[in-house]
Amino acid sequence: TGVSPGSCVEDLFQYRLTNRASVVRASSGSRYFPVPLGRIIPEIRSASPSERIAIVGLPCMLKGLRLAAEVFPDLKEKVCFTLGLTCNHLPNRYYTEYLSRLSGIDPDDLARADYRIKEGTKRAGRFHFRALGQDGKPGKTIPFSGRVSQAWGFGYFQLNPCNYCDDIFAETADACFMDAWLPEFERDPRGHTMMVVRNGVLNRILEKGIEEGTCFLEMVPVERVAASQQALIFEKKVLTRGRLHGALARGEAVPRKRVTPSLAVYITHRREIERKRTVQDFTKRLWPRYRHTALWPFYVRVMEKSGFLIFLSWRSRLKRAVKEPRLLFRPFRINKGPSRRQKSA
């Protein structure tokens, strides 16, 4: 699969079929943008019977693809590999519009969005965002720390179904890929990728690549894989239980999940759960009003709703700094992991 720029914000990225390695390489990178997978299914079904296709997607998308294959058996025959990504949540297109405005490009003039630029950085997590206008001129390069980090960590524009997702490692995929958020890797600005491989054929392909020198891989204990995603595991295996309880208490319909609703988790983390829900809803309602106007009133109004989340972020940072004082001199980042109290939950 590949993604390519579209003609408007709604279709800024889209799935496409390709058999050219150059197109795959050109399409590499992270896209924090909702991209409908369903649009490509008719094209997959109409492909030649001899073609075999690999699909890259988020956990929810690949689960949907598996379910679609139960209805359309030809999908199961033609899709030989599904490659998943670990996922915290997915924002709607307003997130990209907001970042585009921070970069100095009007959303209606947006031609391209690069979410994880690593030029000139010294650590894997210190990436930048930059938008590109229809005239080919780039906008300002915006560091992830600061407003971008707040927008992501506080859940600006987050899709509501993500509040109830408990799939961390793309469990229906043949392989899952994730950032290696571990101390031994974070000093390399290029970043490292961890993968969990569940398909024997794919595993043999990778082993052959190691033998031929085309793949550079090493085995790591499963505990290190889990450690690299500890904040995400806490978010989806613990806080989801509290969010489910809160939704049921409000009389909302929620899906049945493998984790059960928990009053105890809700009480312990109520302010964080409810404040994030407020910010998610508030930003989605508010953004259309400020899409083309000055940004500071939008930012101020959202910050009024985010005070407790800012407090939690700084408290978590200070706790880590007590253990490692050098962290006091690092740029402010959000959502690096649960506190000791959260881990025990």
C-alpha positions, 0 to 999 in steps of 0.5 A, a space after each residue: 500500500 501507499 499513501 499519496 497527497 490528495 486535492 483537499 484536506 479530507 483526502 490529503 492522504 489515501 490508500 493506493 495499490 502499487 508494485 513499485 518499491 520506489 513508490 513504497 519508499 516515497 510513501 513511508 512515514 507516519 500519517 496522523 490522519 484518518 484514511 479510509 481503508 474501505 475505498 481500496 477494497 473494490 480495487 483489491 477485489 478486482 486485481 488479478 487472481 495472481 496478485 498478492 497484496 500486503 496492507 498496512 494499517 491501524 489495528 481497527 482498520 485491519 480488524 475491519 479488513 479481516 471481518 470484510 474477508 469473511 464476507 468476501 473470500 477473495 479478499 482473504 486469497 489476495 491479501 497475503 500479509 497485513 502489517 499493523 502499527 501500535 496506536 494510541 489514538 487517531 485524531 480527525 482531520 482537524 488535528 492536521 488543520 491545526 498543525 498546518 495553521 501552527 506551521 503558517 499554512 492555511 488548511 484550504 491551501 494545504 498540499 502536504 503534511 510531514 509529521 515526523 521530520 528528524 532533520 537536525 535532531 539528536 534524539 528519536 523523540 525530538 521530531 518536527 512537523 511542517 506543512 507545505 502549501 499548494 504553491 510548493 512553499 513550506 511552512 515553519 518547522 514546528 517542534 513536537 514539544 510544546 503545542 503539538 505535544 499538548 494537542 497530541 497528549 491531551 487528545 485534541 480532536 480525538 475520535 471517540 471510538 479510540 476511547 474504548 479500544 483495547 488493541 495495542 499490538 494490532 492483534 489481527 495483523 501478521 506483524 505489528 510495528 512500533 517505536 522503540 521508546 527505550 533508553 538504549 535507543 532514544 539517543 539515535 535520532 533515526 529512531 528504532 523500530 520494534 516488531 512482533 511477527 505472527 506469520 511464519 512465511 513473513 518470519 522466514 522472509 525476514 530471516 532470509 533478509 538477515 542472512 543476505 544482509 538486506 535486513 538488520 534485525 536482532 531479537 529482543 525479549 518480549 518484556 522489552 517490547 512491552 516496556 517500550 509501550 508501557 504508557 500505551 498499555 496503561 492507557 488501553 488496559 487500565 484507563 479504558 476500564 474507567 472510561 467504559 464505566 463513565 460512559 455507562 454511567 452517563 447512559 451511553 452505548 459502548 462496545 463490549 470489550 475484553 477489559 471490563 468497566 471498573 468503578 474503582 479505576 474511574 474513581 481513581 482517575 476520574 478527573 483525568 478521564 473526564 477532563 480528556 473527554 471534555 477536551 476531545 469534545 470541546 476542540 472538535 466543536 470549537 475548531 471550525 470557528 477558528 479555522 481561518 482566524 487568529 489561533 490564540 483565542 482557540 489556544 487560550 480557551 482550550 488551555 482553560 479546559 486543560 489545566 488539570 492535564 497540564 498539572 498531571 504532566 508536570 507532576 509526572 515529569 517531576 517524579 521522573 526527574 527525582 529519579 533522573 535529575 538530567 530529565 529536568 534539562 530536557 524539553 517538555 514532553 507529554 505522556 511518556 509513561 504512567 506514574 508509580 501509582 498508575 503502574 500499581 493500578 
